[in-house]
Structure formats: C-alpha cells, structure tokens
Amino acid sequence: MTATIPTRLRGSLDRALLNLPFYEPAHRTVADSIEGWCSRHQPFDGEPGPDDVDSEGRRILRSLAADGWFAPLNPPAGHREPGDYRTICLIREALAYADDLADLAYSIQALAATPILRHGTDEQRRRHLPAFADGTVVGSFAVSEEHAGSDVAAVALRADQTATGWLLNGHKAWIAHGTIADLHCVIARTGPGPGALGLSAFLVPATAPGIRVGERIRPIAPRAMAHLHFEDCHLPADALLGRQGAGFVIAMEVLDRFRLTVGAAALGFARRAVDAALGRARDRAIYGSRLLDLATVKASFADMEVQLNAAALLVTRAAWEIDRGNRRFARHSSIAKLHATETAQRVVDACVQIFGAAGLVQGSVPERLYRQIRSLRVYEGTSEVQRATIAESLNLDRATPASGESRRKDQRA
Ligand SMILES: Cc1cc2nc3c(=O)[nH]c(=O)nc-3n(C[C@H](O)[C@H](O)[C@H](O)COP(=O)(O)OP(=O)(O)OC[C@H]3O[C@@H](n4cnc5c(N)ncnc54)[C@H](O)[C@@H]3O)c2cc1C
C-alpha cells in the first residue's frame, strides 16, 4: 500500500444533484451512509501487490457484506432487482472514489447475483442469494471468451445435456473475481449452431469437477482476474439458470442494467482525480504564487466541472429510467456509460497534467487513477459498441427527426 490519501476537498458525491427531483430522501440517506462507510474504512485505500490482490478483494467484499451493503441481493420473494439503480449508482460512485477494489467487489457481487435474482427458481434463490448477501459466497459473471468479447453471440463454451445433467467444455476469458469466486454464473452454448439463440446460463460452483482457474491475469490496475477452463465439467440438471436457450437474453439484461453503473463508477474515479488535482494546484508554489492562480489551470477545473455535471446527469437519468420502469432504458444506459467513461478518462488525464511529473510517479493518486479508469471504456461493452447501440436505437433510416422518435418511445414506459 503506497498511495497517500489526499485531503477530501469536495466529497465523492454531488450533494446538489442529490437534491434534484430524480432522488428521494432514502437516496440522500444512502449517500450519507456509504460516504461514512468509506471514511471509516480508509485506509483500505491503495493498491495491493499482485500476490495480495485475491486476499484484499475477499477482505473488502466481506467487509462490505458485514455492514449490510449486499443485503438487497437477498430480497423477499418476488423482487427481481438488486435494489434500485439510483442507489446502486450512488454506492458505486462513492466506492470508486475511495478505492478501485471496493468498487470492483461491490459491482461484481451484484452483477453475479442479478441473473439468479431475475431468473432463479425459488430453490436456486434460497440456496444462493443468502450467501451472496452475507459474503460467504463470492460470485463471478462469466460471459467473455477469447473469441467472444463484444460479439457475445459467438460464445463457444459447450454445455451438452447428459443423463444426469450437463457437461461443460471450453474456456472463459477475462473474468473478474475469476480467482476468488465460489460460484460462477456462466453463459454456454447448448444449441446446435452458432448465434445468440443457442446460449444458456449455468450456475457453476468453483469446486465442480473439471473447472480450473487458468492463467491469472495481471491487468494494469491490479484485480483478481483470470481465464477459466472447463474440461468435462459435470453439473447437475438444476445448474441450468432460467430457460434453456435464454442465455443471451439473460446476459444482455444484466449488462444493460450494470452498464450505467459503470458510468457511476467512472464519475467516482474522476471526482477523486479532480479533488487530488485541486489539492495539488492549491499547494504548488509557482512563479511566486500558486498553480491554481494561473488562468489556464482555473479554466481546466471549469472544463472538468462542466464535463462531470453532464456525465452525472446522464448517469442519473439512465438510473431513473430503469427505476421508473421504462422498458427502453437500455439506450440511456449506453449513453450514460459512453459519456461518463470517456469523460472520466479525459478528466483523469487533465488531472495528471496538473500534477506534472508528480502525477506520473508510480503509486501516486493520479498515476493510479490513470491506470484504473482505462478499463471502464472496455468492459461491459466498449465505447464503440455503445455508439453502435445508440445509433441503432435512433432508427436513423426511418425516424425524422431521430430525437423526436426516441423521445416518443421513451414516453411509452
Ligand atoms: C478489467 C476487465 C474486467 C472484465 N471482466 C469481465 C467479467 O467479469 N466477465 C466477462 O465475461 N468479461 C469480462 N471482461 C471482458 C470484457 O467484457 C471484454 O473485454 C469486452 O466485452 C470487449 O471484448 P474484447 O476484449 O474481446 O474486445 P473485442 O470485442 O475484440 O473488440 C476489439 C475492438 O473492436 C471494437 N469493436 C468490436 N465490436 C465493434 C462494433 N460492433 N463496432 C465498432 N467497433 C467494434 C471494440 O470497440 C474494440 O475497440 C473484462 C474486461 C476487462 C478489461
């Protein structure tokens, strides 16, 4: 753990935004609680070495569970969402501000539980969700493969039906918490041909015979991440989650929901960068004055403020669209993710610039954020895929004007 914690100048969440009609009093309470939790748990801030990343990931996850942050993953029967998405966004934003691994622990646990929440039988929910909520089970959501990243319909891991259940053979790639998960939610091919329709979802315990953690991945921002191998991995019949053939829909439903929360995490990283840069600009003596007294430096903070406001409003709107039951929320999720992650990347880069050489020292807050923010433009749908999805939602060939058409469809929530 090398990084120092900067003085908190502005806080991880935008209080003025929380007072807009998008939010209810309960959201302001959550905001206070999660910020309180983060300050009580610092210093967990910093980055573990490659050998400590698993234990640190587990420790933070258990700590979140112990304080009830995963309780919504085990809701009463009939509830099919892991809480409301404005709340999930506030939690991710505050956690990302405080610590990359805390955001990862929270988001992957919620991501992995959501397919069970939405598609699990009563028995599957009873068996797994209490353990997700109390942190005794760590989950992963395993969709990607070496040749099936953006193109989810290309998933090739096979699941063949046997007399007693299923037999899995193939590989998964880039799985967050792959090294520490106790239960993987795996998308595999059960149908004969290629394409989206032949996929199904399975719940695979890490102890199942034939599953093996392969190469440990060392991403630029340390995480418990791995490729998984399945060699004659036998599963009982009740390992199937949801309908056979519904795997693509299950994966997309989860990703459509969590994509916008990636935007919230991006905001957290960016706000942390701005606070660190502001501290630096105030303290840095230059030309007999302070760095902050330079007009171009002030202008840089003004630009960042504008960009963060826009990103925060898009994330809030997307979360509100799901929470109010708009069935066409996915386009807002893509818009929010695209804008917030691209903005956060620019903001973090501007903060490194304000630090000068000091921002390029390994373990410094700007250097760490510079590495941590990068993957958000890749996972849960790359920026290019978001652009393609947004363009598709505009019905460009038919609608005139496109925005008017989209607006009318949004109103039919
Ligand atoms: C930190 C991290 C954590 C991850 N965690 C998980 C996890 O827990 N579970 C999981 O299943 N996966 C996970 N992934 C994998 C992630 O989902 C994929 O990396 C992502 O979907 C992109 O796939 P790819 O890397 O194969 O890139 P590719 O799909 O090969 O894309 C390569 C390039 O082509 C572009 N491209 C692709 N399609 C289009 C298009 N239609 N139009 C224009 N350009 C296009 C992309 O934007 C990109 O620039 C994680 C990845 C990272 C980096």
The ligand as an ORCA input file, in Angstrom:
! r2SCAN-3c Opt
* xyz 0 1
  C     -10.979     -5.117    -16.365
  C     -11.869     -6.038    -17.154
  C     -12.791     -6.840    -16.482
  C     -13.591     -7.731    -17.207
  N     -14.464     -8.539    -16.521
  C     -15.232     -9.421    -17.193
  C     -16.104    -10.306    -16.484
  O     -16.179    -10.285    -15.249
  N     -16.849    -11.188    -17.206
  C     -16.787    -11.232    -18.558
  O     -17.497    -12.042    -19.132
  N     -15.940    -10.431    -19.260
  C     -15.174     -9.522    -18.615
  N     -14.302     -8.695    -19.305
  C     -14.196     -8.811    -20.754
  C     -14.912     -7.664    -21.461
  O     -16.292     -7.813    -21.364
  C     -14.415     -7.638    -22.917
  O     -13.057     -7.266    -22.891
  C     -15.198     -6.660    -23.782
  O     -16.508     -7.119    -23.986
  C     -14.527     -6.425    -25.127
  O     -14.224     -7.640    -25.737
  P     -12.743     -7.921    -26.306
  O     -11.769     -7.545    -25.232
  O     -12.729     -9.307    -26.797
  O     -12.565     -6.894    -27.483
  P     -13.175     -7.078    -28.974
  O     -14.597     -7.437    -28.883
  O     -12.257     -7.972    -29.734
  O     -13.027     -5.607    -29.529
  C     -11.802     -5.113    -30.073
  C     -12.064     -3.741    -30.657
  O     -13.063     -3.844    -31.678
  C     -14.082     -2.899    -31.435
  N     -15.404     -3.385    -31.837
  C     -15.979     -4.551    -31.503
  N     -17.232     -4.602    -31.977
  C     -17.450     -3.424    -32.615
  C     -18.559     -2.861    -33.303
  N     -19.726     -3.522    -33.413
  N     -18.416     -1.645    -33.873
  C     -17.249     -0.972    -33.753
  N     -16.166     -1.441    -33.100
  C     -16.267     -2.654    -32.539
  C     -14.053     -2.711    -29.926
  O     -14.662     -1.493    -29.555
  C     -12.572     -2.745    -29.639
  O     -12.036     -1.479    -29.834
  C     -13.492     -7.788    -18.614
  C     -12.582     -6.969    -19.280
  C     -11.770     -6.108    -18.573
  C     -10.799     -5.244    -19.312
*
